[in-house]
Amino acid sequence: MISFDDTRVAFVSKTTAELRKAWWLFIMVKNPGIVRVGSLLLNIANRIRLPLRWVLKSTVFKHFCGGETIEECKETLDKFSDSGIKAVLDYAAEGAQSEKEFDEARDRILATIELSRLNSGIGFAVFKFSGIARFALLEKYGTDENLNKKELDEYERVKKRADDICAAAKDAGIPVMIDAEESWIQDAVDEIVENLMEKYNKESHVVYHTLQMYRIDKLFYLKKIHEKARKKRYYPAFKLVRGAYMEKERERAQKLSYASPIHPDKDATDGAFNNATRFCLENIGNIALCIGTHNEISCHEAVEFMEENELAPAHKKIHFSQLMGMSDHISYNLAKAGYNVSKYLPYGPIRLVMPYLIRRAEENTSVAGQTGRELFLIKKELKRRKDERHKK
Ligand SMILES: Cc1cc2nc3c(=O)[nH]c(=O)nc-3n(C[C@H](O)[C@H](O)[C@H](O)COP(=O)(O)OP(=O)(O)OC[C@H]3O[C@@H](n4cnc5c(N)ncnc54)[C@H](O)[C@@H]3O)c2cc1C
């Protein structure tokens, strides 16, 4: 059975100074009060354009992001490669509103795909629909209200952008993951992604659909798409995650008086995630799977299933994935044991990746157990390094 406890492996790419910084960062985000006030201040500072760049760039941004540009990500990308981890270069800027910005986002993703031809350290391309489409448009599409002529044209342009990205990915031989977002735009996203899978996954797994397993309906949906793909003769590919918008989902459901689409508790989400993982592994003959989680139990269960069923660690259709700055102990130990591992490497102008950073801080607060684990492991490694220095 694989162990995630080897901190020498887990933090091989981190200097002692970086580890100390990470320690302080996790101590801060562990405190919900600090995160709430910090998020509020960051939002205000961002709106009034307070020059906080230098503070952020050397702290929270440096921990969770590769840089402001692809070029700045090179150092982290190389470090990942040294440990056999692939990078998922993720343009994490949010809040775009204009057609020009959506086209620019598409071009950035196309540039990543081009770069992957030269740099084998890039494992997947990735994008989210809210980066290439107006959020309100996707939301309206998911309702009973009809889009007017102008909106229909706009919607066609969104589909074309997504299609251009998937066509380029297929051509370059790199798979592309499409992130999942808030449930009130996800119906529109699901529909487009299903069509893209049908179009581009005829011979191999190019397009990866993301399923948020905190959603009550998604285990059923997974099986439905699997069946649909069988009938229509294409290969389904899924990235499984638990879901990042739980509080927002619940708040909206309560405010608008509809039943929350999210499982009632963590155990139910965990059960759904692990069942979905098992279902994909059982059907790995035609499914490709990316297990996107920082949860040790979920990773252990997947590894156990692979061992019991003699699926090789480097099985080309099974990937594990984590986010930069989180759960290096899982990523680096899995990679060392020969499993396919990738890490999201978010980048973009600091001001525009702020919502992403705030989500990561909030996530680390709400998952107190996980933050405690990160702190424990960092402390263990710092002690190990200190003892090693003393021995010399
Ligand atoms: C590679 C990668 C890609 C990702 N892509 C996406 C994406 O496209 N879309 C997206 O939404 N998220 C995405 N995420 C984030 C992900 O959805 C989770 O927010 C994050 O990974 C934490 O879940 P976990 O499985 O790592 O860990 P855990 O700590 O085991 O789980 C925390 C998660 O459990 C769920 N949860 C917690 N408490 C409760 C509760 N009381 N009731 C019900 N559920 C609860 C929530 O989803 C919470 O985020 C991605 C994560 C990774 C690692």
The ligand as a Tripos MOL2 file, in Angstrom:
@<TRIPOS>MOLECULE
LIG
   53    58     1     0     0
SMALL
NO_CHARGES

@<TRIPOS>ATOM
      1 C1         -7.0600   18.7970  -10.1290 C.3       1 LIG1
      2 C2         -8.2680   19.4820   -9.5840 C.ar      1 LIG1
      3 C3         -9.1780   20.0790  -10.4450 C.ar      1 LIG1
      4 C4        -10.3090   20.7050   -9.9350 C.ar      1 LIG1
      5 N1        -11.2540   21.2080  -10.7970 N.ar      1 LIG1
      6 C5        -12.4260   21.6550  -10.3060 C.ar      1 LIG1
      7 C6        -13.4970   22.0240  -11.1800 C.ar      1 LIG1
      8 O1        -13.4010   21.9480  -12.4060 O.2       1 LIG1
      9 N2        -14.6430   22.4650  -10.6130 N.ar      1 LIG1
     10 C7        -14.8230   22.5380   -9.2540 C.ar      1 LIG1
     11 O2        -15.9090   22.9010   -8.7920 O.2       1 LIG1
     12 N3        -13.8120   22.2120   -8.4170 N.ar      1 LIG1
     13 C8        -12.6380   21.7770   -8.9070 C.ar      1 LIG1
     14 N4        -11.6430   21.4080   -8.0370 N.ar      1 LIG1
     15 C9        -11.7770   21.6660   -6.5860 C.3       1 LIG1
     16 C10       -12.5260   20.5330   -5.9280 C.3       1 LIG1
     17 O3        -13.8600   20.5340   -6.3830 O.3       1 LIG1
     18 C11       -12.5510   20.6370   -4.3930 C.3       1 LIG1
     19 O4        -13.0620   21.8730   -4.0070 O.3       1 LIG1
     20 C12       -11.2150   20.4730   -3.7280 C.3       1 LIG1
     21 O5        -10.3810   19.6260   -4.4250 O.3       1 LIG1
     22 C13       -11.4360   19.9130   -2.3130 C.3       1 LIG1
     23 O6        -11.9560   18.6050   -2.3740 O.3       1 LIG1
     24 P1        -11.0150   17.3310   -2.1250 P.3       1 LIG1
     25 O7        -11.6030   16.1310   -2.7490 O.co2     1 LIG1
     26 O8         -9.6650   17.6740   -2.5690 O.co2     1 LIG1
     27 O9        -10.8900   17.2210   -0.5370 O.3       1 LIG1
     28 P2        -11.8230   17.0000    0.6990 P.3       1 LIG1
     29 O10       -11.2050   17.8200    1.7500 O.co2     1 LIG1
     30 O11       -11.9930   15.5610    1.0190 O.co2     1 LIG1
     31 O12       -13.2480   17.5600    0.3570 O.3       1 LIG1
     32 C14       -13.6620   18.8680    0.4940 C.3       1 LIG1
     33 C15       -14.8730   18.9870   -0.3920 C.3       1 LIG1
     34 O13       -15.9260   18.1280    0.1030 O.3       1 LIG1
     35 C16       -17.1850   18.7240   -0.1340 C.3       1 LIG1
     36 N5        -17.8120   18.9790    1.1770 N.ar      1 LIG1
     37 C17       -17.2210   19.5020    2.2810 C.ar      1 LIG1
     38 N6        -18.1070   19.6310    3.2790 N.ar      1 LIG1
     39 C18       -19.2980   19.1970    2.7980 C.ar      1 LIG1
     40 C19       -20.6190   19.1290    3.3330 C.ar      1 LIG1
     41 N7        -20.8780   19.5150    4.5900 N.pl3     1 LIG1
     42 N8        -21.5960   18.6470    2.5610 N.ar      1 LIG1
     43 C20       -21.3690   18.2350    1.2900 C.ar      1 LIG1
     44 N9        -20.1340   18.2850    0.7200 N.ar      1 LIG1
     45 C21       -19.1180   18.7620    1.4460 C.ar      1 LIG1
     46 C22       -16.9050   20.0310   -0.8820 C.3       1 LIG1
     47 O14       -16.9790   19.7520   -2.2440 O.3       1 LIG1
     48 C23       -15.4820   20.3720   -0.4670 C.3       1 LIG1
     49 O15       -14.8170   21.1680   -1.4260 O.3       1 LIG1
     50 C24       -10.5040   20.7670   -8.5260 C.ar      1 LIG1
     51 C25        -9.6010   20.1690   -7.6650 C.ar      1 LIG1
     52 C26        -8.4990   19.5130   -8.1700 C.ar      1 LIG1
     53 C27        -7.5610   18.8680   -7.2020 C.3       1 LIG1
@<TRIPOS>BOND
     1     1     2 1
     2     2     3 ar
     3     2    52 ar
     4     3     4 ar
     5     4     5 ar
     6     4    50 ar
     7     5     6 ar
     8     6     7 ar
     9     6    13 1
    10     7     8 2
    11     7     9 ar
    12     9    10 ar
    13    10    11 2
    14    10    12 ar
    15    12    13 ar
    16    13    14 ar
    17    14    15 1
    18    14    50 ar
    19    15    16 1
    20    16    17 1
    21    16    18 1
    22    18    19 1
    23    18    20 1
    24    20    21 1
    25    20    22 1
    26    22    23 1
    27    23    24 1
    28    24    25 2
    29    24    26 1
    30    24    27 1
    31    27    28 1
    32    28    29 2
    33    28    30 1
    34    28    31 1
    35    31    32 1
    36    32    33 1
    37    33    34 1
    38    33    48 1
    39    34    35 1
    40    35    36 1
    41    35    46 1
    42    36    37 ar
    43    36    45 ar
    44    37    38 ar
    45    38    39 ar
    46    39    40 ar
    47    39    45 ar
    48    40    41 1
    49    40    42 ar
    50    42    43 ar
    51    43    44 ar
    52    44    45 ar
    53    46    47 1
    54    46    48 1
    55    48    49 1
    56    50    51 ar
    57    51    52 ar
    58    52    53 1
@<TRIPOS>SUBSTRUCTURE
     1 LIG1         1 GROUP 0 **** ****
